[in-house]
Amino acid sequence: MPLNYLGMELPKLTPESRVAVCLSGLEGGGELIRRIKEYGYSVYEVPHVNGADSAALEACDLLVVSWHERGSLHPPLRGIEGEKPSSDPGASRIVLCPAKSDLSELDRGDLGEDDTLLPYPLDPPILLFQIKALLDRRRTSHNLRYRLKEREDVLRSISEVFFSVDHEFRYTFFNEQAQKIGGKSYQEVIGKSMWDMFPFLKNTEFERQMYQAAANRKIFISEYLGAITGGWFEMRIYPSAGGLSVLFVDISARKKAEESLRKAQEQLTAANTNLERAVEERTSQLHAANERLEELLYSIAHDLRSPLRSMQGFAQAFLDDYCTALDDRARDYGKRMTSAAIFMDRMLKDLLELSRITRTDLGLESVSLIEAWESALVQQEEKIRSTQAGITRVAELGSVIANPTLLVQILANLLGNALKFTRKNVRPEIKIWSEEVDDRTLAFYIEDNGIGIDGRYHDKVFRVFERLNGAEYEGTGIGLAIARKAAERMKGHLDFTSTPGSGTRFRLTLPKN
C-alpha cells in the first residue's frame, strides 16, 4: 500500500538514495527504520556508536541519529554522485530530539549548521518528508555547484580575456587569458583593487566606462585600442548583483579586414570615378568623331551627286547623238555606263537619307498605325498592282509614339521588300497585325511568303550596302539599315525571323500610346 500523510500519497522519488540510521536505545526506532525501508530507501543501520563502519557511512547520503548520539556520530558523509561533504554544504543530519523538548532551548554546540532537529516521537511520514526534502536540497545544491564550476571552467579556459570585480573594483575572478595578457597570476590579483594592480588604467576612457556601467546598471559595449597588446578589442561590461563582469574580444583581425575593405572601396570608388571620366571623355571623342564622319559622309554623298549627274547626262547624250554611228558593243558599253551612274546616284541618295535620319532632331507624337500603313500602301501602289499581291490586315493596329514620316518610311520599306523578294510563279501574300508586348510597348508584324532569309545572314542584312541576292533583285542594300536606324531613333527596334523558301516575318516594336 502506498504511504499517505494527511491524505497525500508519498511519491518514491529517490529510491536509490542511501540513508544511515543510528537509533540504538531509542524507543520505537525499529518502526521508523521499517517505514524508511518501506518507502524505498536503502538503509544502513548503525548498531551502536562504536560499531559504525566508516566505509559504509561514506556511502550514505544522509544520517538520521538520536539526540543522545549526536556528538559521537557525525561522519564525513559523501555528497550526491560521490562529492565529499567538505565541499558539499548540503551534507547534514536529522537529529531526533527528546520527547516534549523545546527545540529552541537545546544546546546546539555539536550540531552542524545544516542539521535539522525534529521532536520525538513523531509520525513516520513527517520524517519521510524531511528526508526527501534534504536529499532534494543536496541534489539541487550539487547541480548548482556543478553548473557554476562548469561555467567557471569555461570562462577560465576561453581564449578571450574575462574577469570579474566587486563593487569596490576588487578582482573576484581572473581567467587564464587575462593572466597571460595582464602578466599577473590569479593569486596575485584576486581580492586586490584593479587600479592598484594596473595603475595605468586610471584616468582613462576604460575607467570612465567601468564607473558608468556600475552606475547605470546596464550592459556597456565599446571598442578600443588595447594599452597592453596594441590590438583592437571589443569590451563588454555586464553588471551583476556582485559587481561587474568584463569580457574582451580580440577584434584585430576584423578591424584589419574592415580597414582593407575600406581601402578597397576607396580604390574602387577612385577607379570608378576615373573610369566614368574616361568613358565620358571617350564617349565625347566618339560622338565628335561620329559627327565628323557623318558630316563627311553627307558632304561626299551630296557633292558627288552633281558630277555624277553630269556623267550620267553626257553618257545619255552620247548614246542619243551617236547611237547610229556605234556598233553593238559600243552601245552596250554606253548603256552600262548610264546604268552604273544611275545606280550610284541611287546609292548616294540612300546615304544622304541615312545621314538625315541620324542627324535630324525628331519630333515624336501619337501616330495611328493604320493611317501610317495606308500611307505606305499609297507609296507602293504601283508594285502592289503589278505583282497582284494579296494584303491581309488582322484586327485593329493601335497607336504608337513615333515620328509620322519615319514610321511611314519604315512600313513602306518593309512592304517594298515583301513585294520585291518574291518566289517565281508565287503570288505575294502579305499579312499585317499588331500585339501588345507589355503595358508600354506595341509590336507591329508584317509577314510575307517570299524567298526568306538564311539565319546565317541575320545581322548582315541590316548593314549598309549588304546585298544577299546580288543582281537578281534591284536595290542598293541600304533600305533595312535605314529602317532599323529610324526605329532606334524612335526608341524602338526592328528585327525578323525567317525560313528560307517560306517567307519572312518582320517585327517592329515602338512605345505604346
VEXDREN-2710 file (C-alpha; in Angstrom, 1 decimal):
% VEXDREN-2710
k/r/px/py/pz
1/MET/0.0/0.0/0.0
2/PRO/1.3/3.5/-0.8
3/LEU/2.2/5.7/2.2
4/ASN/-0.2/8.5/2.9
5/TYR/0.1/11.6/5.1
6/LEU/-2.8/14.0/5.6
7/GLY/-4.5/12.4/2.6
8/MET/-1.4/12.9/0.3
9/GLU/0.4/9.9/-1.3
10/LEU/4.2/9.9/-0.8
11/PRO/5.9/9.5/-4.2
12/LYS/9.0/7.3/-4.4
13/LEU/11.3/10.0/-5.9
14/THR/14.7/8.8/-4.7
15/PRO/14.7/5.0/-4.1
16/GLU/18.4/4.9/-5.0
17/SER/19.4/7.2/-2.0
18/ARG/21.1/5.5/0.9
19/VAL/20.2/6.6/4.5
20/ALA/22.3/5.8/7.6
21/VAL/20.2/5.4/10.8
22/CYS/21.6/5.2/14.3
23/LEU/18.6/4.9/16.7
24/SER/20.0/2.4/19.2
25/GLY/18.2/2.6/22.5
26/LEU/15.5/4.9/21.1
27/GLU/12.1/3.5/21.8
28/GLY/10.2/3.0/18.6
29/GLY/13.3/3.3/16.5
30/GLY/12.7/0.0/14.8
31/GLU/9.3/1.2/13.5
32/LEU/11.0/4.3/11.9
33/ILE/13.6/2.2/10.2
34/ARG/10.9/-0.2/8.8
35/ARG/8.9/2.8/7.4
36/ILE/12.1/4.3/5.8
37/LYS/12.8/1.0/4.1
38/GLU/9.2/0.6/3.1
39/TYR/9.4/4.0/1.4
40/GLY/12.1/2.6/-0.8
41/TYR/15.4/4.0/0.6
42/SER/18.4/1.8/1.1
43/VAL/19.1/1.8/4.9
44/TYR/22.4/1.3/6.7
45/GLU/21.6/0.5/10.3
46/VAL/24.3/1.6/12.8
47/PRO/24.0/-0.8/15.7
48/HIS/25.7/1.4/18.3
49/VAL/28.0/4.4/18.4
50/ASN/31.3/2.5/18.3
51/GLY/30.0/-0.1/15.8
52/ALA/29.8/2.3/12.8
53/ASP/31.6/1.2/9.6
54/SER/33.4/4.3/8.2
55/ALA/33.3/3.0/4.6
56/ALA/29.6/2.2/4.9
57/LEU/28.9/5.7/6.3
58/GLU/30.9/7.2/3.4
59/ALA/28.4/5.5/1.0
60/CYS/25.4/7.1/2.7
61/ASP/23.7/10.3/1.6
62/LEU/22.0/11.2/4.9
63/LEU/22.2/10.4/8.6
64/VAL/19.2/10.0/11.0
65/VAL/20.5/10.0/14.6
66/SER/19.0/10.3/18.1
67/TRP/19.8/13.2/20.3
68/HIS/22.0/11.4/22.8
69/GLU/24.3/10.0/20.0
70/ARG/24.5/13.3/18.0
71/GLY/28.0/14.2/19.1
72/SER/29.6/10.8/18.8
73/LEU/28.4/10.0/15.3
74/HIS/29.0/12.7/12.7
75/PRO/30.8/11.0/9.9
76/PRO/32.1/12.7/6.7
77/LEU/29.1/11.7/4.6
78/ARG/29.6/11.9/0.8
79/GLY/27.6/14.2/-1.4
80/ILE/25.3/13.3/-4.2
81/GLU/27.2/11.4/-7.0
82/GLY/30.3/10.9/-4.9
83/GLU/31.1/14.5/-3.9
84/LYS/32.7/14.9/-0.5
85/PRO/30.8/16.9/2.1
86/SER/33.8/19.1/2.7
87/SER/32.7/20.9/-0.4
88/ASP/29.0/20.0/-0.1
89/PRO/27.1/22.2/2.3
90/GLY/24.0/20.0/1.8
91/ALA/25.5/17.1/3.8
92/SER/23.6/17.2/7.1
93/ARG/21.9/15.1/9.8
94/ILE/18.4/14.7/11.0
95/VAL/18.6/14.7/14.8
96/LEU/15.6/13.3/16.7
97/CYS/15.3/15.2/20.0
98/PRO/13.9/14.1/23.4
99/ALA/10.2/14.0/23.8
100/LYS/8.4/17.2/24.8
101/SER/11.7/19.2/24.5
102/ASP/11.7/22.8/23.5
103/LEU/13.9/22.8/20.4
104/SER/14.8/26.5/20.7
105/GLU/16.4/25.8/24.2
106/LEU/18.5/22.8/23.2
107/ASP/22.3/23.2/23.2
108/ARG/23.4/23.1/19.6
109/GLY/27.1/23.0/20.4
110/ASP/28.0/19.9/18.5
111/LEU/25.4/20.3/15.7
112/GLY/26.2/21.3/12.2
113/GLU/24.8/24.5/10.6
114/ASP/22.6/22.4/8.3
115/ASP/21.5/19.9/10.8
116/THR/17.7/19.5/11.2
117/LEU/16.1/19.0/14.6
118/LEU/12.8/17.0/14.9
119/PRO/11.0/16.3/18.2
120/TYR/10.5/12.6/19.1
121/PRO/8.1/10.8/19.0
122/LEU/6.8/11.9/15.5
123/ASP/4.7/10.4/12.7
124/PRO/6.9/8.5/10.3
125/PRO/5.5/10.4/7.2
126/ILE/6.9/13.6/8.7
127/LEU/10.4/12.0/8.9
128/LEU/10.0/10.7/5.3
129/PHE/9.0/14.1/4.0
130/GLN/12.0/15.7/5.8
131/ILE/14.4/13.0/4.4
132/LYS/13.1/13.7/0.9
133/ALA/13.4/17.5/1.3
134/LEU/17.0/17.3/2.5
135/LEU/18.0/14.9/-0.3
136/ASP/16.4/17.1/-2.9
137/ARG/18.2/20.1/-1.4
138/ARG/21.5/18.2/-1.6
139/ARG/20.9/17.3/-5.2
140/THR/19.9/20.8/-6.1
141/SER/22.9/22.2/-4.4
142/HIS/25.2/19.8/-6.1
143/ASN/23.8/20.5/-9.5
144/LEU/24.1/24.2/-8.9
145/ARG/27.7/23.9/-7.8
146/TYR/28.4/21.6/-10.8
147/ARG/27.0/24.2/-13.2
148/LEU/28.9/27.1/-11.5
149/LYS/32.1/25.1/-11.7
150/GLU/31.4/24.2/-15.3
151/ARG/30.8/27.8/-16.2
152/GLU/33.9/28.8/-14.3
153/ASP/36.0/26.2/-16.1
154/VAL/34.7/27.5/-19.5
155/LEU/35.4/31.1/-18.6
156/ARG/38.8/30.2/-17.2
157/SER/39.9/28.5/-20.4
158/ILE/38.3/30.6/-23.1
159/SER/40.7/32.4/-25.5
160/GLU/39.3/35.8/-24.6
161/VAL/40.1/38.0/-21.6
162/PHE/37.4/37.7/-18.9
163/PHE/37.4/38.9/-15.3
164/SER/35.0/40.0/-12.5
165/VAL/35.3/42.7/-9.9
166/ASP/33.1/43.5/-6.9
167/HIS/31.6/46.9/-6.2
168/GLU/34.9/48.1/-4.8
169/PHE/36.6/47.0/-8.1
170/ARG/38.5/44.2/-6.4
171/TYR/39.1/41.2/-8.5
172/THR/36.9/38.2/-7.8
173/PHE/37.7/36.2/-11.0
174/PHE/40.6/36.4/-13.4
175/ASN/40.8/33.8/-16.2
176/GLU/43.9/32.3/-17.9
177/GLN/43.9/34.6/-20.9
178/ALA/43.6/37.6/-18.6
179/GLN/46.6/36.3/-16.7
180/LYS/48.5/35.9/-19.9
181/ILE/47.7/39.4/-21.3
182/GLY/48.0/41.2/-17.9
183/GLY/51.2/39.4/-16.9
184/LYS/49.8/38.6/-13.4
185/SER/48.7/35.4/-11.8
186/TYR/45.3/34.5/-10.3
187/GLN/46.7/34.5/-6.8
188/GLU/48.3/38.0/-7.3
189/VAL/45.1/39.8/-8.3
190/ILE/42.2/38.0/-6.5
191/GLY/40.9/40.3/-3.8
192/LYS/43.1/43.2/-5.0
193/SER/42.0/46.5/-6.4
194/MET/42.0/46.7/-10.2
195/TRP/43.5/50.2/-10.0
196/ASP/46.3/49.1/-7.8
197/MET/47.2/46.1/-10.0
198/PHE/47.1/48.1/-13.2
199/PRO/47.6/51.8/-12.3
200/PHE/47.9/52.8/-16.0
201/LEU/44.1/52.2/-16.3
202/LYS/43.4/55.1/-14.0
203/ASN/42.1/58.3/-15.6
204/THR/41.3/56.6/-18.9
205/GLU/38.2/56.0/-21.0
206/PHE/38.2/52.5/-19.7
207/GLU/37.9/53.7/-16.1
208/ARG/35.1/56.1/-17.1
209/GLN/33.2/53.3/-18.8
210/MET/33.6/50.9/-15.8
211/TYR/32.1/53.5/-13.4
212/GLN/29.4/54.4/-15.9
213/ALA/28.3/50.7/-16.3
214/ALA/28.4/50.3/-12.5
215/ALA/26.2/53.4/-12.0
216/ASN/23.7/52.8/-14.8
217/ARG/23.5/49.0/-14.2
218/LYS/23.3/48.4/-18.0
219/ILE/25.4/46.4/-20.3
220/PHE/28.1/48.5/-21.9
221/ILE/29.8/47.7/-25.2
222/SER/32.6/49.6/-26.8
223/GLU/35.7/49.2/-29.0
224/TYR/39.2/50.5/-28.2
225/LEU/42.8/50.0/-28.9
226/GLY/44.4/47.9/-26.2
227/ALA/47.0/49.6/-24.0
228/ILE/49.0/46.4/-23.4
229/THR/48.9/44.4/-26.7
230/GLY/48.2/47.3/-29.1
231/GLY/45.4/45.3/-30.7
232/TRP/41.8/46.2/-31.2
233/PHE/39.3/44.8/-28.6
234/GLU/35.6/44.9/-28.2
235/MET/34.8/45.3/-24.5
236/ARG/31.5/44.2/-23.0
237/ILE/30.7/45.1/-19.3
238/TYR/28.0/43.1/-17.6
239/PRO/26.6/44.5/-14.3
240/SER/25.5/41.9/-11.7
241/ALA/24.4/41.9/-8.1
242/GLY/28.0/41.2/-7.0
243/GLY/29.8/43.8/-9.2
244/LEU/30.9/43.8/-12.8
245/SER/32.0/41.1/-15.3
246/VAL/34.1/42.2/-18.2
247/LEU/34.8/40.3/-21.5
248/PHE/37.4/41.5/-24.0
249/VAL/37.1/40.0/-27.5
250/ASP/40.1/40.5/-29.8
251/ILE/38.7/42.0/-33.0
252/SER/42.1/43.0/-34.5
253/ALA/41.5/40.6/-37.5
254/ARG/38.1/42.1/-38.1
255/LYS/39.4/45.6/-37.8
256/LYS/42.2/44.8/-40.3
257/ALA/39.6/43.3/-42.7
258/GLU/37.4/46.3/-42.3
259/GLU/40.4/48.6/-43.0
260/SER/41.3/46.5/-46.0
261/LEU/37.7/46.7/-47.2
262/ARG/37.6/50.4/-46.7
263/LYS/40.8/50.9/-48.7
264/ALA/39.5/48.6/-51.4
265/GLN/36.2/50.5/-51.5
266/GLU/38.2/53.8/-51.8
267/GLN/40.3/52.4/-54.6
268/LEU/37.2/51.0/-56.3
269/THR/35.5/54.4/-56.0
270/ALA/38.5/56.1/-57.4
271/ALA/38.7/53.6/-60.2
272/ASN/35.0/54.0/-60.9
273/THR/35.5/57.8/-61.0
274/ASN/38.4/57.5/-63.3
275/LEU/36.6/55.0/-65.4
276/GLU/33.5/57.2/-65.7
277/ARG/35.7/60.2/-66.6
278/ALA/37.5/58.1/-69.2
279/VAL/34.2/56.8/-70.5
280/GLU/32.8/60.3/-70.7
281/GLU/35.9/61.6/-72.5
282/ARG/35.9/58.6/-74.8
283/THR/32.2/59.0/-75.5
284/SER/32.7/62.6/-76.2
285/GLN/35.5/61.8/-78.6
286/LEU/33.4/59.1/-80.3
287/HIS/30.5/61.4/-80.5
288/ALA/32.7/64.1/-82.1
289/ALA/34.2/61.5/-84.5
290/ASN/30.8/60.3/-85.5
291/GLU/29.6/63.8/-86.1
292/ARG/32.7/64.5/-88.3
293/LEU/32.2/61.1/-90.1
294/GLU/28.5/61.9/-90.7
295/GLU/29.4/65.3/-91.9
296/LEU/32.0/63.9/-94.2
297/LEU/29.6/61.2/-95.4
298/TYR/26.9/63.8/-96.1
299/SER/29.4/66.1/-97.8
300/ILE/30.7/63.3/-100.0
301/ALA/27.3/62.0/-100.9
302/HIS/26.0/65.5/-101.6
303/ASP/29.0/66.7/-103.6
304/LEU/29.4/63.6/-105.6
305/ARG/25.8/63.6/-106.9
306/SER/26.5/66.8/-109.1
307/PRO/29.4/65.4/-111.2
308/LEU/27.7/62.1/-111.2
309/ARG/24.6/63.6/-112.8
310/SER/26.8/65.3/-115.3
311/MET/28.4/62.0/-116.2
312/GLN/25.0/60.4/-116.5
313/GLY/23.7/63.2/-118.7
314/PHE/26.7/63.2/-121.0
315/ALA/26.6/59.4/-121.3
316/GLN/22.9/59.5/-122.2
317/ALA/23.5/62.4/-124.7
318/PHE/26.4/60.4/-126.2
319/LEU/24.2/57.5/-126.8
320/ASP/21.4/59.6/-128.2
321/ASP/23.6/61.6/-130.6
322/TYR/25.9/58.9/-131.8
323/CYS/23.8/55.7/-131.5
324/THR/23.7/55.1/-135.2
325/ALA/27.4/55.5/-135.6
326/LEU/28.3/53.0/-132.9
327/ASP/28.4/49.2/-133.2
328/ASP/26.5/47.0/-130.8
329/ARG/29.5/46.6/-128.3
330/ALA/29.9/50.4/-128.0
331/ARG/26.2/50.9/-127.5
332/ASP/26.3/48.2/-124.7
333/TYR/29.2/49.9/-123.0
334/GLY/27.3/53.2/-123.1
335/LYS/24.2/51.7/-121.6
336/ARG/26.3/50.1/-118.8
337/MET/27.9/53.4/-118.0
338/THR/24.5/55.0/-117.8
339/SER/23.0/52.2/-115.6
340/ALA/26.0/52.4/-113.3
341/ALA/25.7/56.1/-112.9
342/ILE/22.0/55.8/-112.1
343/PHE/22.7/53.1/-109.5
344/MET/25.5/55.1/-107.9
345/ASP/23.2/58.1/-107.7
346/ARG/20.6/56.0/-106.0
347/MET/23.3/54.8/-103.5
348/LEU/24.3/58.3/-102.8
349/LYS/20.7/59.3/-102.3
350/ASP/20.2/56.5/-99.8
351/LEU/23.4/57.5/-98.0
352/LEU/22.0/61.1/-97.7
353/GLU/18.8/59.6/-96.3
354/LEU/20.6/57.6/-93.7
355/SER/22.6/60.6/-92.7
356/ARG/19.5/62.7/-92.5
357/ILE/17.8/60.2/-90.2
358/THR/20.9/60.0/-88.0
359/ARG/21.4/63.8/-87.7
360/THR/17.9/65.2/-87.7
361/ASP/16.1/66.1/-84.4
362/LEU/12.9/64.1/-84.3
363/GLY/9.6/65.1/-83.1
364/LEU/7.7/62.2/-81.6
365/GLU/3.9/62.1/-81.3
366/SER/0.9/59.8/-81.2
367/VAL/0.6/58.1/-84.6
368/SER/-2.1/55.7/-85.8
369/LEU/-0.6/52.5/-87.3
370/ILE/-3.5/52.1/-89.7
371/GLU/-3.0/55.6/-91.1
372/ALA/0.7/55.1/-91.4
373/TRP/0.1/51.7/-93.1
374/GLU/-2.3/53.3/-95.6
375/SER/0.3/55.9/-96.5
376/ALA/2.8/53.1/-97.1
377/LEU/0.3/51.4/-99.4
378/VAL/0.0/54.5/-101.5
379/GLN/3.8/54.7/-101.9
380/GLN/3.9/51.1/-103.0
381/GLU/0.7/51.2/-105.0
382/GLU/2.3/50.5/-108.4
383/LYS/4.2/47.4/-107.1
384/ILE/1.1/46.0/-105.5
385/ARG/-0.8/46.3/-108.7
386/SER/2.0/44.8/-110.9
387/THR/2.5/41.8/-108.5
388/GLN/-1.2/41.4/-107.8
389/ALA/-0.2/40.9/-104.1
390/GLY/-2.8/39.9/-101.6
391/ILE/-2.6/42.0/-98.4
392/THR/-4.5/41.0/-95.2
393/ARG/-4.9/43.1/-92.0
394/VAL/-5.8/41.3/-88.8
395/ALA/-7.9/43.4/-86.4
396/GLU/-7.1/46.9/-85.4
397/LEU/-3.4/48.0/-85.3
398/GLY/-3.5/50.6/-82.5
399/SER/-1.4/53.7/-81.9
400/VAL/2.3/54.3/-81.1
401/ILE/4.6/57.2/-80.1
402/ALA/6.7/57.9/-83.2
403/ASN/7.7/60.3/-85.9
404/PRO/5.0/60.1/-88.6
405/THR/7.3/60.5/-91.6
406/LEU/9.9/57.9/-90.4
407/LEU/7.2/55.4/-89.4
408/VAL/5.6/55.6/-92.9
409/GLN/9.1/55.2/-94.4
410/ILE/9.8/52.1/-92.3
411/LEU/6.5/50.5/-93.3
412/ALA/6.9/51.4/-96.9
413/ASN/10.4/49.9/-96.9
414/LEU/9.2/46.6/-95.3
415/LEU/6.3/46.4/-97.7
416/GLY/8.6/47.1/-100.6
417/ASN/10.9/44.2/-99.6
418/ALA/7.9/41.9/-99.3
419/LEU/6.8/42.8/-102.8
420/LYS/10.3/42.6/-104.2
421/PHE/11.8/39.4/-102.7
422/THR/9.1/37.0/-104.0
423/ARG/9.3/33.4/-105.3
424/LYS/8.8/32.8/-109.0
425/ASN/5.3/32.0/-110.1
426/VAL/4.1/32.5/-106.5
427/ARG/1.6/35.3/-105.8
428/PRO/2.8/37.5/-102.9
429/GLU/0.7/37.1/-99.8
430/ILE/1.3/39.7/-97.1
431/LYS/-0.3/39.8/-93.6
432/ILE/0.0/42.5/-91.0
433/TRP/-1.1/42.7/-87.3
434/SER/-0.1/44.2/-84.0
435/GLU/0.2/42.8/-80.5
436/GLU/0.9/44.3/-77.0
437/VAL/4.3/43.3/-75.7
438/ASP/3.7/44.9/-72.3
439/ASP/2.0/47.9/-70.8
440/ARG/4.4/50.3/-72.6
441/THR/5.3/48.6/-75.9
442/LEU/3.4/47.6/-79.1
443/ALA/4.7/45.3/-81.7
444/PHE/3.8/45.6/-85.4
445/TYR/4.3/42.5/-87.7
446/ILE/4.5/42.2/-91.5
447/GLU/4.7/38.7/-92.8
448/ASP/5.3/37.5/-96.4
449/ASN/5.6/34.3/-98.3
450/GLY/8.7/35.3/-100.2
451/ILE/12.1/33.8/-100.7
452/GLY/13.1/34.1/-97.0
453/ILE/16.5/34.9/-95.4
454/ASP/19.1/32.4/-94.2
455/GLY/19.7/32.7/-90.5
456/ARG/23.4/33.0/-91.1
457/TYR/22.8/36.5/-92.5
458/HIS/20.6/37.7/-89.7
459/ASP/22.9/40.6/-88.8
460/LYS/24.3/41.2/-92.2
461/VAL/21.0/42.3/-93.7
462/PHE/21.0/45.4/-91.5
463/ARG/24.4/46.6/-92.7
464/VAL/24.9/49.3/-95.2
465/PHE/25.2/48.2/-98.9
466/GLU/24.9/44.5/-97.9
467/ARG/23.0/42.7/-100.8
468/LEU/22.4/39.0/-100.3
469/ASN/20.9/38.3/-103.7
470/GLY/23.2/40.2/-106.0
471/ALA/21.9/41.3/-109.3
472/GLU/18.7/39.1/-109.1
473/TYR/16.8/41.8/-107.3
474/GLU/17.2/45.6/-107.6
475/GLY/18.2/47.8/-104.7
476/THR/21.2/49.3/-103.0
477/GLY/21.3/47.2/-99.9
478/ILE/20.8/50.1/-97.5
479/GLY/17.0/50.0/-97.1
480/LEU/16.9/47.8/-94.0
481/ALA/19.8/49.7/-92.4
482/ILE/17.7/52.9/-92.8
483/ALA/14.6/51.2/-91.4
484/ARG/16.5/49.9/-88.3
485/LYS/18.2/53.2/-87.6
486/ALA/14.8/55.0/-87.9
487/ALA/13.3/52.6/-85.4
488/GLU/16.1/53.1/-83.0
489/ARG/15.8/56.9/-83.2
490/MET/12.1/56.5/-82.2
491/LYS/13.2/54.3/-79.1
492/GLY/12.0/51.2/-80.9
493/HIS/13.6/48.1/-82.5
494/LEU/13.4/46.2/-85.8
495/ASP/14.1/42.5/-86.1
496/PHE/12.9/39.5/-88.1
497/THR/12.5/35.7/-88.2
498/SER/12.7/33.8/-91.4
499/THR/12.7/30.4/-93.1
500/PRO/14.5/30.2/-96.5
501/GLY/11.9/29.4/-99.2
502/SER/8.9/30.0/-96.9
503/GLY/8.9/33.7/-96.1
504/THR/9.9/36.3/-93.6
505/ARG/8.2/38.0/-90.6
506/PHE/9.5/41.4/-89.6
507/ARG/8.7/42.7/-86.1
508/LEU/8.8/46.5/-85.3
509/THR/8.4/47.4/-81.7
510/LEU/7.6/51.0/-80.6
511/PRO/6.5/52.8/-77.4
512/LYS/2.7/52.3/-77.0
513/ASN/0.5/55.4/-77.0
END
